[in-house]
């Protein structure tokens, strides 16, 4: 009987895949805990992350781009933004170069609430990264960037292939 011998690489790939899966699940739990403590839904949290990521890149997000990222209709995005703005998590600002354009930013109160909640995680993350040299971090960065790109490609394919369910037929 032929028995496949796992190579070190095979075992590493399996362990890395399992760790990524566990990391995603644990990150979701942390995100849900934050959302629950602040009366936010899953989509609210996704929106806040999108606003934060856009600000970190120096290109604030527009409501239209937010809707595209979250796969929401314009009406749903408006309701979402209204809700997050009322709660003090985000603010709307007019673009200084094109007053017709609205940009979304983290509001000071929302940023303070997020900072308080996520500061311990940030400190843990910093401590973990301190254990790696610059060359190692370059490899980790290249890996995680490629994995993120792969996941987003798959997400986009799944979205594009999504088919509306057929209406249920009565069986009586």
C-alpha positions in Angstrom: 0.0 0.0 0.0 1.3 3.4 -1.0 1.5 5.9 1.9 2.1 9.5 1.1 4.9 11.0 3.2 4.3 14.5 4.2 7.1 16.8 3.6 8.0 19.6 6.0 6.6 22.0 3.5 3.3 20.1 3.4 3.0 20.2 7.1 3.9 23.9 7.2 1.4 24.8 4.6 -1.3 22.8 6.5 -0.4 24.5 9.8 -0.2 28.0 8.2 -3.6 27.4 6.6 -5.1 26.3 10.0 -3.5 29.3 11.8 -5.0 31.7 9.2 -8.4 30.2 9.6 -8.2 30.4 13.4 -6.9 34.0 13.2 -9.9 35.0 11.0 -12.3 33.4 13.4 -10.7 34.9 16.5 -10.5 38.4 14.8 -14.3 38.0 14.1 -14.9 37.3 17.7 -13.0 40.4 18.8 -14.8 42.5 16.2 -18.2 41.2 17.3 -17.3 41.9 20.9 -16.5 45.5 20.0 -19.6 45.8 17.9 -21.8 44.3 20.7 -20.4 46.6 23.4 -21.2 49.6 21.2 -24.5 48.6 19.7 -23.1 48.0 16.2 -24.0 45.4 13.7 -21.6 43.4 11.5 -22.1 45.7 8.6 -21.5 48.7 10.8 -18.2 47.3 11.9 -17.2 46.5 8.3 -18.0 50.1 7.4 -15.9 51.5 10.3 -13.0 49.3 9.2 -13.4 50.6 5.6 -13.4 54.2 6.7 -10.3 53.6 8.9 -8.4 51.8 6.2 -9.2 54.6 3.7 -8.0 57.2 6.1 -4.8 55.3 6.8 -4.0 55.3 3.1 -4.6 59.1 3.0 -7.6 58.7 0.6 -10.9 59.1 2.6 -13.7 56.9 1.3 -16.9 58.3 -0.3 -20.3 56.8 0.4 -20.4 55.4 -3.1 -17.1 53.5 -2.7 -18.2 52.3 0.7 -21.4 50.9 -0.8 -19.3 49.1 -3.5 -16.9 47.7 -0.9 -19.8 46.4 1.3 -22.0 45.4 -1.6 -24.8 47.7 -0.4 -27.4 49.8 -2.3 -27.2 53.6 -2.1 -30.2 53.7 0.2 -28.7 51.1 2.6 -25.4 53.0 2.6 -27.2 56.3 3.5 -29.0 54.6 6.4 -25.7 53.0 7.5 -23.9 56.3 7.4 -26.7 58.1 9.2 -26.7 55.5 12.0 -22.9 55.6 12.4 -22.9 59.4 12.3 -25.7 59.7 15.0 -23.7 57.3 17.2 -20.6 59.5 16.9 -18.4 57.0 15.0 -18.0 58.8 11.7 -18.5 62.2 10.2 -19.3 63.5 6.8 -17.1 66.2 5.3 -17.2 68.0 1.9 -14.2 67.5 -0.3 -12.3 70.8 -0.3 -11.6 70.6 -4.0 -15.0 69.4 -5.1 -17.8 70.5 -2.8 -20.3 68.0 -4.4 -18.2 65.1 -3.1 -18.8 63.8 0.4 -15.9 62.1 2.3 -16.3 59.9 5.3 -13.9 60.2 8.3 -13.6 58.6 11.7 -15.2 61.0 14.3 -13.1 61.8 17.3 -15.5 60.1 19.7 -15.6 57.0 17.5 -11.8 56.9 17.2 -11.4 57.3 21.0 -13.9 54.4 21.6 -12.0 52.1 19.2 -8.6 53.1 20.6 -9.7 52.2 24.1 -11.0 48.9 23.0 -8.2 47.9 20.6 -5.2 49.4 22.5 -4.4 46.1 24.4 -4.5 44.2 21.1 -2.2 46.8 19.5 0.2 46.4 22.4 0.2 42.6 22.0 0.7 42.9 18.2 3.6 45.3 18.8 5.2 42.8 21.2 4.8 40.0 18.7 6.4 42.0 15.9 9.3 43.0 18.1 10.3 39.4 18.1 10.9 39.5 14.4 13.8 41.1 12.4 13.2 43.5 9.6 14.0 40.8 7.0 11.5 38.5 8.6 8.8 41.2 8.7 9.4 41.9 5.0 8.6 38.2 4.2 5.6 38.2 6.5 4.3 41.4 4.9 4.8 40.0 1.4 3.0 36.8 2.5 0.0 38.5 4.2 -0.4 40.9 1.3 -0.5 38.1 -1.2 -2.9 36.1 0.9 -5.2 39.1 1.4 -5.2 39.7 -2.4 -6.0 36.0 -3.0 -8.9 36.2 -0.5 -10.3 39.4 -2.1 -10.1 37.9 -5.6 -12.1 34.9 -4.4 -14.6 37.2 -2.6 -15.1 39.2 -5.8 -15.6 36.0 -7.8 -18.2 34.7 -5.3 -20.0 38.1 -5.5 -20.0 38.0 -9.3 -21.3 34.5 -9.4 -24.0 35.1 -6.8 -27.3 34.0 -8.2 -30.7 35.0 -6.8 -32.5 32.1 -5.2 -35.4 30.7 -7.2 -38.8 31.5 -5.7 -40.1 28.7 -3.5 -42.8 26.5 -5.0 -45.8 25.7 -3.0 -46.1 22.0 -2.2 -49.7 21.8 -0.9 
